[in-house]
Amino acid sequence: TLAKMLGEAIRQVEVHDVPQGALDITFYRDDLSKLGPAPQVSSTEMPFDVTEKIIILVDDVLYTGRTVRAALDVIMDWGRPEAIRLAVLVDRGHRELPNRPDFVGRNVPTSQKESIKVKVKEFDDKAEVVVGEVEAE
C-alpha cells in the first residue's frame, strides 16, 4: 500500500508511471520455523524485469533489518538490479543487520519494549503511526 501511494505521488510529479511489484518474504525469513506449521503465504508479484533497474524497496517500519534482508534475497532471485534503494516510513533503530534506509519519513527512537503500528486509510479508516507498549504473550 505504501509503495502504491509513493508510486502515485511520483506519477503526479513526474507524469510517469512507476512499475510496481509486491514481495512475499515468508520462505526467505530466518525465523520461518517460529511461524508455526501453516505460515500465512501471499504471492510475489513482479510484473517487470528487475535486471539493470533501480529498485526502490518500500517498507513501513525498519527495526532489526531482517525483513529487508529477506526482501533483498527475493529481489535477487528475480534478477540483478542496477541498484536497490530502501525507503521506510519509520526507522525505529535497534538494527541487528548492517542495512540503512536511503529515504526515511521519520526516525522514531523506541525501546525494545515498545511497538510501532502504521495504520493506513485503505485498511484502518485512518492514517497514523502509533507507538505503544509490546503486548504480553
N, CA, C and O atoms as a MOPAC input file, in Angstrom:
PM7 MOZYME 1SCF
protein

 N      0.82700 1    -1.19800 1     0.00000 1
 C      0.00000 1     0.00000 1     0.00000 1
 C      0.86400 1     1.25200 1     0.00000 1
 O      0.58100 1     2.19700 1    -0.73600 1
 N      1.91500 1     1.27100 1     0.81700 1
 C      2.79000 1     2.44600 1     0.84500 1
 C      3.49700 1     2.63500 1    -0.49400 1
 O      3.67200 1     3.76600 1    -0.94500 1
 N      3.90200 1     1.55100 1    -1.12600 1
 C      4.55400 1     1.65400 1    -2.43400 1
 C      3.58800 1     2.21700 1    -3.46900 1
 O      3.98000 1     3.02300 1    -4.31300 1
 N      2.33200 1     1.79700 1    -3.40800 1
 C      1.33300 1     2.33400 1    -4.33900 1
 C      1.13600 1     3.82500 1    -4.11600 1
 O      1.03200 1     4.58800 1    -5.07600 1
 N      1.08400 1     4.24400 1    -2.85600 1
 C      0.93200 1     5.66300 1    -2.54600 1
 C      2.13700 1     6.45500 1    -3.04900 1
 O      1.98000 1     7.54000 1    -3.60800 1
 N      3.32700 1     5.91800 1    -2.85300 1
 C      4.54700 1     6.57000 1    -3.31800 1
 C      4.57700 1     6.62300 1    -4.85000 1
 O      4.93900 1     7.64400 1    -5.43500 1
 N      4.19600 1     5.52600 1    -5.48400 1
 C      4.14600 1     5.49400 1    -6.94300 1
 C      3.18500 1     6.52500 1    -7.50600 1
 O      3.47600 1     7.15600 1    -8.52200 1
 N      2.04400 1     6.70000 1    -6.85600 1
 C      1.07000 1     7.70200 1    -7.29500 1
 C      1.62700 1     9.11300 1    -7.12500 1
 O      1.43000 1     9.96400 1    -7.99200 1
 N      2.31900 1     9.36700 1    -6.01800 1
 C      2.92000 1    10.68900 1    -5.79600 1
 C      3.98200 1    10.98200 1    -6.86300 1
 O      4.06500 1    12.10200 1    -7.36700 1
 N      4.78400 1     9.98200 1    -7.20000 1
 C      5.80300 1    10.16100 1    -8.23900 1
 C      5.13800 1    10.42500 1    -9.58300 1
 O      5.58600 1    11.28500 1   -10.34100 1
 N      4.07900 1     9.69200 1    -9.88000 1
 C      3.37100 1     9.87100 1   -11.14500 1
 C      2.81700 1    11.28800 1   -11.27800 1
 O      2.85000 1    11.87100 1   -12.36200 1
 N      2.31400 1    11.83600 1   -10.19000 1
 C      1.76200 1    13.18700 1   -10.23500 1
 C      2.84000 1    14.23700 1   -10.48800 1
 O      2.59400 1    15.22100 1   -11.18500 1
 N      4.02300 1    14.03700 1    -9.93300 1
 C      5.11200 1    14.99700 1   -10.09400 1
 C      5.83000 1    14.80400 1   -11.42500 1
 O      6.09700 1    15.76800 1   -12.14200 1
 N      6.13900 1    13.56300 1   -11.74700 1
 C      6.94400 1    13.24900 1   -12.92800 1
 C      6.10600 1    12.98600 1   -14.17400 1
 O      6.64100 1    12.92700 1   -15.28200 1
 N      4.79700 1    12.82900 1   -13.99900 1
 C      3.89100 1    12.45400 1   -15.08800 1
 C      4.42900 1    11.18900 1   -15.78500 1
 O      4.51200 1    11.11000 1   -17.01100 1
 N      4.78200 1    10.22700 1   -14.96000 1
 C      5.37500 1     8.98700 1   -15.43700 1
 C      4.92000 1     7.86800 1   -14.50800 1
 O      5.04300 1     7.98300 1   -13.28900 1
 N      4.39600 1     6.78600 1   -15.08100 1
 C      4.01900 1     5.64200 1   -14.25800 1
 C      5.26200 1     4.89500 1   -13.79700 1
 O      6.21500 1     4.71900 1   -14.55500 1
 N      5.23600 1     4.46300 1   -12.55200 1
 C      6.34200 1     3.71200 1   -11.97700 1
 C      5.90500 1     2.25800 1   -11.85000 1
 O      4.93800 1     1.97100 1   -11.14400 1
 N      6.59700 1     1.32800 1   -12.52000 1
 C      6.23100 1    -0.08800 1   -12.37100 1
 C      6.35700 1    -0.50000 1   -10.91300 1
 O      7.29000 1    -0.09000 1   -10.22300 1
 N      5.41400 1    -1.31300 1   -10.44800 1
 C      5.41400 1    -1.73400 1    -9.05500 1
 C      5.20500 1    -3.23100 1    -8.93800 1
 O      4.58700 1    -3.86300 1    -9.79500 1
 N      5.72900 1    -3.77800 1    -7.87000 1
 C      5.53900 1    -5.18500 1    -7.56800 1
 C      5.25700 1    -5.34800 1    -6.08700 1
 O      5.21000 1    -4.37000 1    -5.34200 1
 N      5.07300 1    -6.57700 1    -5.67100 1
 C      4.84700 1    -6.89400 1    -4.26400 1
 C      5.62200 1    -8.16800 1    -3.94000 1
 O      5.62400 1    -9.12000 1    -4.72100 1
 N      6.26900 1    -8.17600 1    -2.79700 1
 C      7.10000 1    -9.31100 1    -2.40800 1
 C      6.48400 1   -10.06300 1    -1.24000 1
 O      5.98700 1    -9.46000 1    -0.28900 1
 N      6.52300 1   -11.38700 1    -1.32400 1
 C      6.20000 1   -12.22400 1    -0.17300 1
 C      7.51700 1   -12.81000 1     0.30500 1
 O      8.15400 1   -13.58400 1    -0.41000 1
 N      7.91900 1   -12.44500 1     1.49900 1
 C      9.22100 1   -12.88100 1     2.02200 1
 C      9.11400 1   -14.10500 1     2.92300 1
 O     10.11200 1   -14.52300 1     3.51000 1
 N      7.93300 1   -14.68100 1     3.04300 1
 C      7.69500 1   -15.75200 1     4.01600 1
 C      8.78100 1   -16.81500 1     4.00100 1
 O      9.35800 1   -17.11300 1     5.04800 1
 N      9.07600 1   -17.39500 1     2.84500 1
 C     10.02900 1   -18.50100 1     2.78700 1
 C     11.48700 1   -18.04200 1     2.77800 1
 O     12.39600 1   -18.87000 1     2.70400 1
 N     11.71300 1   -16.74500 1     2.85100 1
 C     13.06100 1   -16.19000 1     2.91000 1
 C     13.41700 1   -15.73100 1     4.33400 1
 O     14.53800 1   -15.29000 1     4.58700 1
 N     12.46700 1   -15.83700 1     5.24200 1
 C     12.69700 1   -15.37700 1     6.60700 1
 C     13.67200 1   -16.30100 1     7.33200 1
 O     13.71200 1   -17.50300 1     7.07200 1
 N     14.45500 1   -15.73000 1     8.24100 1
 C     15.38100 1   -16.56100 1     9.01600 1
 C     14.70900 1   -17.13200 1    10.26600 1
 O     15.34100 1   -17.85800 1    11.03300 1
 N     13.42500 1   -16.80400 1    10.47200 1
 C     12.68400 1   -17.33700 1    11.61500 1
 C     11.46700 1   -18.14000 1    11.16100 1
 O     10.47500 1   -18.23500 1    11.88400 1
 N     11.54600 1   -18.71600 1     9.96400 1
 C     10.41600 1   -19.45200 1     9.40400 1
 C      9.93400 1   -20.55900 1    10.34000 1
 O      8.73200 1   -20.80400 1    10.44300 1
 N     10.85500 1   -21.22000 1    11.01300 1
 C     10.46500 1   -22.31500 1    11.90900 1
 C      9.64000 1   -21.83000 1    13.10000 1
 O      8.93400 1   -22.62200 1    13.72300 1
 N      9.72000 1   -20.54900 1    13.42100 1
 C      8.96100 1   -19.98900 1    14.54600 1
 C      7.55000 1   -19.55700 1    14.15500 1
 O      6.75000 1   -19.19300 1    15.01700 1
 N      7.23900 1   -19.59700 1    12.84800 1
 C      5.93700 1   -19.12800 1    12.37900 1
 C      4.83700 1   -20.16800 1    12.52200 1
 O      3.67200 1   -19.87500 1    12.25300 1
 N      5.19100 1   -21.38200 1    12.94500 1
 C      4.18900 1   -22.42000 1    13.11900 1
 C      4.06200 1   -23.29100 1    11.88100 1
 O      4.75400 1   -23.08000 1    10.88500 1
 N      3.17200 1   -24.26900 1    11.95500 1
 C      3.06500 1   -25.24700 1    10.87600 1
 C      2.43200 1   -24.71500 1     9.59000 1
 O      2.64100 1   -25.29500 1     8.52500 1
 N      1.67300 1   -23.64100 1     9.66300 1
 C      0.99100 1   -23.11400 1     8.46900 1
 C      1.15800 1   -21.59900 1     8.38400 1
 O      0.21100 1   -20.86000 1     8.65300 1
 N      2.36200 1   -21.12200 1     8.01100 1
 C      2.55100 1   -19.67300 1     7.90400 1
 C      1.67400 1   -19.08400 1     6.80700 1
 O      1.39600 1   -19.73900 1     5.80200 1
 N      1.24400 1   -17.84900 1     7.00700 1
 C      0.42200 1   -17.16600 1     6.01700 1
 C      1.30300 1   -16.77500 1     4.83200 1
 O      2.27000 1   -16.03000 1     4.98700 1
 N      0.96500 1   -17.28000 1     3.65900 1
 C      1.75500 1   -17.04900 1     2.46100 1
 C      0.93700 1   -16.23200 1     1.47100 1
 O     -0.22600 1   -16.53600 1     1.20800 1
 N      1.55600 1   -15.19500 1     0.93000 1
 C      0.94500 1   -14.39400 1    -0.12600 1
 C      1.65900 1   -14.73400 1    -1.43000 1
 O      2.34400 1   -15.75300 1    -1.52200 1
 N      1.49800 1   -13.89300 1    -2.42000 1
 C      2.20200 1   -14.13500 1    -3.67100 1
 C      3.15500 1   -12.98200 1    -3.95900 1
 O      2.89300 1   -11.83400 1    -3.59900 1
 N      4.24900 1   -13.30600 1    -4.60700 1
 C      5.15300 1   -12.27100 1    -5.09200 1
 C      4.68100 1   -11.88400 1    -6.48100 1
 O      4.48600 1   -12.73500 1    -7.34900 1
 N      4.50300 1   -10.59100 1    -6.67600 1
 C      4.07500 1   -10.08200 1    -7.97400 1
 C      5.16500 1    -9.15600 1    -8.49800 1
 O      5.39000 1    -8.06900 1    -7.96500 1
 N      5.83300 1    -9.60700 1    -9.55000 1
 C      6.90100 1    -8.80700 1   -10.14500 1
 C      6.60500 1    -8.68900 1   -11.64300 1
 O      7.14300 1    -9.45500 1   -12.44300 1
 N      5.75000 1    -7.73200 1   -12.02500 1
 C      5.30900 1    -7.64300 1   -13.42200 1
 C      6.30000 1    -6.94900 1   -14.35600 1
 O      5.91700 1    -6.46900 1   -15.42300 1
 N      7.55500 1    -6.89600 1   -13.96300 1
 C      8.58400 1    -6.29000 1   -14.79600 1
 C      9.90600 1    -6.97800 1   -14.49400 1
 O     10.06400 1    -7.60900 1   -13.44900 1
 N     10.84700 1    -6.85100 1   -15.40800 1
 C     12.17300 1    -7.42200 1   -15.22600 1
 C     12.99500 1    -6.48400 1   -14.35000 1
 O     13.13800 1    -5.30500 1   -14.67500 1
 N     13.53500 1    -6.98700 1   -13.24700 1
 C     14.31100 1    -6.14200 1   -12.32800 1
 C     15.74800 1    -5.93000 1   -12.80900 1
 O     16.45500 1    -5.06100 1   -12.29800 1
 N     16.17500 1    -6.72000 1   -13.78800 1
 C     17.55700 1    -6.64900 1   -14.26500 1
 C     17.88300 1    -5.24800 1   -14.77700 1
 O     17.16500 1    -4.67900 1   -15.60000 1
 N     19.00000 1    -4.71000 1   -14.25600 1
 C     19.52400 1    -3.39700 1   -14.62500 1
 C     18.56500 1    -2.23800 1   -14.32700 1
 O     18.67600 1    -1.17000 1   -14.92900 1
 N     17.62700 1    -2.44800 1   -13.39900 1
 C     16.72300 1    -1.38200 1   -12.96600 1
 C     17.16200 1    -0.88200 1   -11.58900 1
 O     17.81300 1    -1.60700 1   -10.83700 1
 N     16.80800 1     0.34100 1   -11.27000 1
 C     16.98300 1     0.83600 1    -9.90500 1
 C     15.67800 1     0.51600 1    -9.17600 1
 O     14.61600 1     1.02600 1    -9.53100 1
 N     15.77200 1    -0.32000 1    -8.17000 1
 C     14.61000 1    -0.78100 1    -7.41900 1
 C     14.52400 1     0.01400 1    -6.11800 1
 O     15.52400 1     0.18500 1    -5.42200 1
 N     13.34100 1     0.49300 1    -5.79700 1
 C     13.11800 1     1.13600 1    -4.50100 1
 C     12.26100 1     0.18000 1    -3.68400 1
 O     11.09000 1    -0.04300 1    -3.98900 1
 N     12.85600 1    -0.37000 1    -2.65900 1
 C     12.17600 1    -1.26900 1    -1.74200 1
 C     11.49300 1    -0.40500 1    -0.68700 1
 O     12.14200 1     0.42100 1    -0.04600 1
 N     10.18600 1    -0.59100 1    -0.50400 1
 C      9.40900 1     0.25100 1     0.40500 1
 C      8.90700 1    -0.60000 1     1.56600 1
 O      8.36400 1    -1.68600 1     1.36000 1
 N      9.09000 1    -0.10300 1     2.78500 1
 C      8.58100 1    -0.80200 1     3.97600 1
 C      8.03200 1     0.22900 1     4.94400 1
 O      8.39800 1     1.40300 1     4.89300 1
 N      7.14700 1    -0.22000 1     5.82800 1
 C      6.54900 1     0.72400 1     6.77000 1
 C      7.49200 1     1.04000 1     7.92800 1
 O      7.79800 1     2.20800 1     8.16900 1
 N      7.95700 1     0.01900 1     8.64900 1
 C      8.81000 1     0.23500 1     9.82300 1
 C     10.09200 1    -0.57200 1     9.66700 1
 O     10.04900 1    -1.77500 1     9.40800 1
 N     11.22700 1     0.09300 1     9.82600 1
 C     12.51700 1    -0.58700 1     9.82600 1
 C     12.93700 1    -0.78900 1    11.27200 1
 O     13.02200 1     0.16300 1    12.04700 1
 N     13.19900 1    -2.04400 1    11.62300 1
 C     13.53600 1    -2.38000 1    13.00200 1
 C     14.85500 1    -3.14600 1    12.99600 1
 O     15.91500 1    -2.52000 1    13.00400 1
 N     14.82800 1    -4.45700 1    12.98300 1
 C     16.06700 1    -5.23700 1    13.05800 1
 C     16.81300 1    -5.29900 1    11.73000 1
 O     18.02900 1    -5.48400 1    11.70500 1
 N     16.08900 1    -5.14400 1    10.63500 1
 C     16.68300 1    -5.24200 1     9.30900 1
 C     16.51800 1    -6.61500 1     8.68400 1
 O     16.91600 1    -6.82200 1     7.53800 1
 N     15.94000 1    -7.55100 1     9.41200 1
 C     15.79800 1    -8.91400 1     8.90600 1
 C     14.76500 1    -9.01300 1     7.77900 1
 O     14.93800 1    -9.80800 1     6.85500 1
 N     13.71000 1    -8.22600 1     7.84600 1
 C     12.72300 1    -8.21300 1     6.76100 1
 C     13.36200 1    -7.68000 1     5.48400 1
 O     13.11900 1    -8.20500 1     4.39800 1
 N     14.17200 1    -6.64800 1     5.61300 1
 C     14.86600 1    -6.08000 1     4.45900 1
 C     15.80200 1    -7.11500 1     3.84900 1
 O     15.85200 1    -7.25400 1     2.62700 1
 N     16.53600 1    -7.83800 1     4.67100 1
 C     17.44200 1    -8.87200 1     4.16800 1
 C     16.67000 1    -9.91200 1     3.36300 1
 O     17.10800 1   -10.31800 1     2.28600 1
 N     15.53300 1   -10.33900 1     3.88000 1
 C     14.72300 1   -11.32800 1     3.17500 1
 C     14.20700 1   -10.76000 1     1.84900 1
 O     14.20400 1   -11.45800 1     0.83500 1
 N     13.77400 1    -9.50700 1     1.85500 1
 C     13.27100 1    -8.86800 1     0.63400 1
 C     14.37900 1    -8.74900 1    -0.41400 1
 O     14.12700 1    -8.93400 1    -1.60500 1
 N     15.58800 1    -8.44500 1     0.01600 1
 C     16.71700 1    -8.38100 1    -0.92000 1
 C     16.95400 1    -9.73400 1    -1.58500 1
 O     17.23400 1    -9.80400 1    -2.78100 1
 N     16.84100 1   -10.80500 1    -0.80400 1
 C     17.01600 1   -12.14600 1    -1.36300 1
 C     15.94100 1   -12.44500 1    -2.41100 1
 O     16.24300 1   -13.02100 1    -3.45700 1
 N     14.69800 1   -12.06000 1    -2.14100 1
 C     13.62000 1   -12.27800 1    -3.11300 1
 C     13.92800 1   -11.52500 1    -4.40200 1
 O     13.84700 1   -12.09400 1    -5.49100 1
 N     14.27500 1   -10.26300 1    -4.28200 1
 C     14.55500 1    -9.44500 1    -5.46900 1
 C     15.69300 1   -10.05500 1    -6.28400 1
 O     15.60300 1   -10.13200 1    -7.50900 1
 N     16.75100 1   -10.48300 1    -5.62000 1
 C     17.90300 1   -11.03900 1    -6.33100 1
 C     17.55300 1   -12.35000 1    -7.03900 1
 O     18.18500 1   -12.70100 1    -8.03500 1
 N     16.55400 1   -13.07200 1    -6.53200 1
 C     16.10500 1   -14.27700 1    -7.22800 1
 C     15.38400 1   -13.94600 1    -8.53500 1
 O     15.25100 1   -14.80600 1    -9.40600 1
 N     14.91900 1   -12.70000 1    -8.67400 1
 C     14.20900 1   -12.27900 1    -9.87700 1
 C     15.14300 1   -11.66200 1   -10.92000 1
 O     14.74000 1   -11.45800 1   -12.06600 1
 N     16.37100 1   -11.36600 1   -10.53800 1
 C     17.31700 1   -10.78300 1   -11.48000 1
 C     18.39100 1    -9.99600 1   -10.75600 1
 O     18.49700 1   -10.04900 1    -9.53100 1
 N     19.19100 1    -9.26200 1   -11.52900 1
 C     20.28000 1    -8.46800 1   -10.94900 1
 C     20.03500 1    -6.99600 1   -11.24400 1
 O     20.37600 1    -6.50100 1   -12.31900 1
 N     19.43200 1    -6.29600 1   -10.26500 1
 C     19.16600 1    -4.86700 1   -10.46500 1
 C     20.45500 1    -4.06000 1   -10.54000 1
 O     21.50900 1    -4.49400 1   -10.07500 1
 N     20.34800 1    -2.88000 1   -11.13500 1
 C     21.47500 1    -1.94000 1   -11.13500 1
 C     21.76000 1    -1.49700 1    -9.70600 1
 O     22.91500 1    -1.40800 1    -9.29100 1
 N     20.69600 1    -1.22000 1    -8.96000 1
 C     20.82900 1    -0.79900 1    -7.55900 1
 C     19.50000 1    -1.04500 1    -6.85100 1
 O     18.44700 1    -1.10900 1    -7.48400 1
 N     19.56700 1    -1.18000 1    -5.53300 1
 C     18.36400 1    -1.28700 1    -4.71100 1
 C     18.46200 1    -0.21500 1    -3.63800 1
 O     19.45800 1    -0.13000 1    -2.92000 1
 N     17.43500 1     0.58900 1    -3.53500 1
 C     17.35100 1     1.63200 1    -2.51600 1
 C     16.23600 1     1.25800 1    -1.54200 1
 O     15.27000 1     0.59500 1    -1.92100 1
 N     16.37100 1     1.68100 1    -0.29400 1
 C     15.38000 1     1.37500 1     0.73400 1
 C     14.69700 1     2.64600 1     1.21200 1
 O     15.35200 1     3.59600 1     1.63900 1
 N     13.36900 1     2.65100 1     1.13300 1
 C     12.55500 1     3.76000 1     1.63100 1
 C     11.66800 1     3.22100 1     2.74000 1
 O     10.95700 1     2.23400 1     2.54900 1
 N     11.70900 1     3.87100 1     3.90700 1
 C     10.86800 1     3.44700 1     5.02800 1
 C     10.10300 1     4.64000 1     5.57300 1
 O     10.58800 1     5.77100 1     5.55800 1
 N      8.91000 1     4.36800 1     6.04900 1
 C      8.11700 1     5.41700 1     6.66800 1
 C      8.69100 1     5.76000 1     8.04600 1
 O      8.82600 1     6.93300 1     8.39400 1
 N      9.02700 1     4.72600 1     8.82400 1
 C      9.54400 1     4.92000 1    10.18900 1
 C     10.79600 1     4.07000 1    10.39200 1
 O     10.79400 1     2.87000 1    10.11700 1
 N     11.86600 1     4.70300 1    10.87700 1
 C     13.06700 1     3.98500 1    11.29700 1
 C     13.10900 1     4.04500 1    12.80800 1
 O     13.28700 1     5.12000 1    13.38100 1
 N     12.94800 1     2.90600 1    13.46100 1
 C     12.88400 1     2.89000 1    14.92300 1
 C     14.19300 1     2.46200 1    15.58500 1
 O     14.27900 1     2.41700 1    16.81200 1
 N     15.21700 1     2.14400 1    14.77700 1
 C     16.50600 1     1.76700 1    15.35000 1
 C     16.54000 1     0.29200 1    15.73700 1
 O     15.68400 1    -0.48500 1    15.31300 1
 N     17.52000 1    -0.08800 1    16.53400 1
 C     17.71400 1    -1.45400 1    17.04200 1
 C     18.10400 1    -2.44000 1    15.94800 1
 O     17.68500 1    -3.59600 1    15.98700 1
 N     18.89700 1    -2.00500 1    14.97600 1
 C     19.29500 1    -2.85400 1    13.86900 1
 C     20.12600 1    -4.03600 1    14.33100 1
 O     21.00000 1    -3.88900 1    15.18500 1
 N     19.85800 1    -5.20300 1    13.77100 1
 C     20.64600 1    -6.40800 1    14.00800 1
 C     21.51100 1    -6.75200 1    12.80700 1
 O     22.48000 1    -7.50200 1    12.92500 1
 N     21.15700 1    -6.20100 1    11.64900 1
 C     21.91100 1    -6.43300 1    10.42400 1
 C     22.37400 1    -5.09200 1     9.86200 1
 O     21.73100 1    -4.06800 1    10.09700 1
 N     23.48100 1    -5.08800 1     9.12300 1
 C     24.05200 1    -3.81900 1     8.66700 1
 C     23.37200 1    -3.24400 1     7.42600 1
 O     23.95200 1    -3.21800 1     6.34100 1
 N     22.13900 1    -2.78700 1     7.60300 1
 C     21.48900 1    -2.10100 1     6.49000 1
 C     20.86000 1    -0.80200 1     6.98600 1
 O     20.39800 1    -0.70700 1     8.12300 1
 N     20.85600 1     0.17300 1     6.11900 1
 C     20.35900 1     1.50300 1     6.44500 1
 C     19.43200 1     1.97600 1     5.33400 1
 O     19.66500 1     1.66900 1     4.16500 1
 N     18.39500 1     2.71000 1     5.67600 1
 C     17.49700 1     3.22300 1     4.63500 1
 C     18.11700 1     4.40300 1     3.89500 1
 O     18.89500 1     5.17100 1     4.46000 1
 N     17.75700 1     4.52900 1     2.62500 1
 C     18.17900 1     5.67300 1     1.82400 1
 C     17.20900 1     6.84000 1     1.99000 1
 O     17.59400 1     8.00400 1     1.88300 1
 N     15.95100 1     6.51000 1     2.25200 1
 C     14.90200 1     7.52000 1     2.41700 1
 C     14.10000 1     7.16900 1     3.66400 1
 O     13.63800 1     6.03700 1     3.80800 1
 N     13.93200 1     8.13900 1     4.56900 1
 C     13.22800 1     7.91400 1     5.83700 1
 C     12.17400 1     8.98900 1     6.02700 1
 O     12.45700 1    10.18100 1     5.91200 1
 N     10.95200 1     8.55300 1     6.32000 1
 C      9.90200 1     9.51700 1     6.63800 1
 C     10.15500 1    10.15500 1     7.99100 1
 O     10.10500 1    11.37700 1     8.13300 1
 N     10.43000 1     9.31300 1     8.99300 1
 C     10.66200 1     9.81600 1    10.33500 1
 C     11.47800 1     8.81400 1    11.13400 1
 O     11.23700 1     7.60900 1    11.06100 1
 N     12.44200 1     9.31200 1    11.89400 1
 C     13.16400 1     8.49600 1    12.86300 1
 C     12.40100 1     8.58400 1    14.17500 1
 O     12.14000 1     9.67800 1    14.67600 1
 N     12.04500 1     7.43500 1    14.73100 1
 C     11.30000 1     7.39400 1    15.98900 1
 C     12.05700 1     6.48100 1    16.94500 1
 O     11.87500 1     5.26400 1    16.91400 1
 N     12.90500 1     7.06000 1    17.79600 1
 C     13.62900 1     6.23000 1    18.75800 1
 C     12.65100 1     5.52100 1    19.69400 1
 O     11.73900 1     6.13900 1    20.24300 1
 N     12.85500 1     4.22700 1    19.86500 1
 C     11.97700 1     3.44000 1    20.72500 1
 C     12.82200 1     2.55000 1    21.62200 1
 O     14.00800 1     2.33300 1    21.37600 1
 N     12.18600 1     2.04400 1    22.66100 1
 C     12.82600 1     0.99400 1    23.44900 1
 C     12.39300 1    -0.33700 1    22.84600 1
 O     11.46200 1    -0.38600 1    22.04200 1
 N     13.05900 1    -1.39800 1    23.23100 1
 C     12.68000 1    -2.72100 1    22.73000 1
 C     11.34800 1    -3.16600 1    23.32400 1
 O     10.75000 1    -4.13300 1    22.85400 1
 N     10.88800 1    -2.47000 1    24.34700 1
 C      9.60900 1    -2.80000 1    24.97100 1
 C      8.44200 1    -2.10000 1    24.28500 1
 O      7.28800 1    -2.28100 1    24.67300 1
 N      8.74200 1    -1.30500 1    23.27100 1
 C      7.69300 1    -0.58300 1    22.55100 1
 C      7.47400 1    -1.18600 1    21.17200 1
 O      8.35100 1    -1.83700 1    20.60600 1
 N      6.28900 1    -0.95200 1    20.65700 1
 C      5.97100 1    -1.37700 1    19.29600 1
 C      5.54300 1    -0.15000 1    18.49700 1
 O      5.15000 1     0.87000 1    19.06300 1
 N      5.62500 1    -0.26300 1    17.19100 1
 C      5.13600 1     0.79400 1    16.30900 1
 C      4.17200 1     0.15200 1    15.32900 1
 O      4.50500 1    -0.83500 1    14.67200 1
 N      2.99000 1     0.71000 1    15.23400 1
 C      1.99400 1     0.23600 1    14.27900 1
 C      1.67800 1     1.36400 1    13.31600 1
 O      1.34900 1     2.47500 1    13.73000 1
 N      1.78000 1     1.07200 1    12.02900 1
 C      1.43500 1     2.03700 1    10.99100 1
 C      0.03500 1     1.69400 1    10.49600 1
 O     -0.23600 1     0.55900 1    10.10600 1
 N     -0.84300 1     2.67900 1    10.51600 1
 C     -2.21200 1     2.48700 1    10.03000 1
 C     -2.39500 1     3.32400 1     8.77400 1
 O     -1.96500 1     4.47600 1     8.71100 1
 N     -3.04000 1     2.72800 1     7.77300 1
 C     -3.31500 1     3.42700 1     6.52200 1
 C     -4.81800 1     3.40600 1     6.25900 1
 O     -5.51100 1     2.46500 1     6.64500 1
 N     -5.30700 1     4.43900 1     5.60900 1
 C     -6.74500 1     4.60300 1     5.39000 1
 C     -7.38100 1     3.40700 1     4.69800 1
 O     -8.50300 1     3.02300 1     5.02900 1
 N     -6.67900 1     2.81800 1     3.74300 1
 C     -7.23900 1     1.71200 1     2.97500 1
 C     -7.63400 1     0.52900 1     3.85100 1
 O     -8.55300 1    -0.21200 1     3.50200 1
 N     -6.95800 1     0.33800 1     4.98500 1
 C     -7.23000 1    -0.80000 1     5.85200 1
 C     -7.76700 1    -0.40700 1     7.22200 1
 O     -8.50800 1    -1.17400 1     7.83800 1
 N     -7.40300 1     0.77500 1     7.70600 1
 C     -7.70100 1     1.15300 1     9.08400 1
 C     -8.62900 1     2.35700 1     9.21000 1
 O     -8.89500 1     2.80700 1    10.32400 1
 N     -9.12500 1     2.88500 1     8.10400 1
 C    -10.00800 1     4.06000 1     8.08200 1
 C     -9.35400 1     5.33100 1     8.59600 1
 O    -10.02400 1     6.35500 1     8.73500 1
 N     -8.05700 1     5.28400 1     8.88100 1
 C     -7.31200 1     6.48600 1     9.24700 1
 C     -5.83400 1     6.23800 1     9.02100 1
 O     -5.37600 1     5.09600 1     8.99500 1
 N     -5.10200 1     7.31800 1     8.86000 1
 C     -3.66000 1     7.22200 1     8.65900 1
 C     -2.97000 1     7.74600 1     9.90300 1
 O     -3.14300 1     8.90800 1    10.27300 1
 N     -2.18200 1     6.88400 1    10.55300 1
 C     -1.44600 1     7.31000 1    11.74200 1
 C     -0.35400 1     6.30700 1    12.07100 1
 O     -0.36800 1     5.16500 1    11.61200 1
 N      0.58100 1     6.76000 1    12.86800 1
 C      1.63000 1     5.90500 1    13.40700 1
 C      1.45400 1     5.90000 1    14.90700 1
 O      1.42800 1     6.95700 1    15.53900 1
 N      1.33100 1     4.70700 1    15.48700 1
 C      1.05700 1     4.56800 1    16.91600 1
 C      2.23800 1     3.88200 1    17.59900 1
 O      2.66100 1     2.80000 1    17.19300 1
 N      2.75600 1     4.51600 1    18.62700 1
 C      3.83300 1     3.92300 1    19.43800 1
 C      3.19000 1     3.46500 1    20.72900 1
 O      2.49300 1     4.23000 1    21.39500 1
 N      3.43200 1     2.19100 1    21.08600 1
 C      2.82800 1     1.65600 1    22.30300 1
 C      3.70300 1     0.59000 1    22.92200 1
 O      4.76700 1     0.25500 1    22.40200 1
 N      3.24700 1     0.06900 1    24.02300 1
 C      3.96600 1    -0.99400 1    24.71300 1
 C      3.71400 1    -2.32600 1    23.99300 1
 O      2.62200 1    -2.57000 1    23.48100 1
 N      4.73400 1    -3.17300 1    23.96500 1
 C      4.58800 1    -4.50400 1    23.38600 1
 C      3.62800 1    -5.29500 1    24.25000 1
 O      3.74200 1    -5.30400 1    25.47500 1
 N      2.67500 1    -5.96300 1    23.60200 1
 C      1.68600 1    -6.73700 1    24.34900 1
 C      2.31300 1    -8.02000 1    24.85700 1
 O      3.09400 1    -8.65500 1    24.14900 1
 N      1.97600 1    -8.40500 1    26.08300 1
 C      2.49900 1    -9.64700 1    26.66300 1
 C      1.89500 1   -10.84000 1    25.93500 1
 O      0.72900 1   -10.81300 1    25.54000 1
 N      2.69800 1   -11.88800 1    25.76000 1
 C      2.21600 1   -13.08700 1    25.06100 1
 C      1.57400 1   -14.04100 1    26.02900 1
 O      1.10800 1   -15.10700 1    25.62700 1

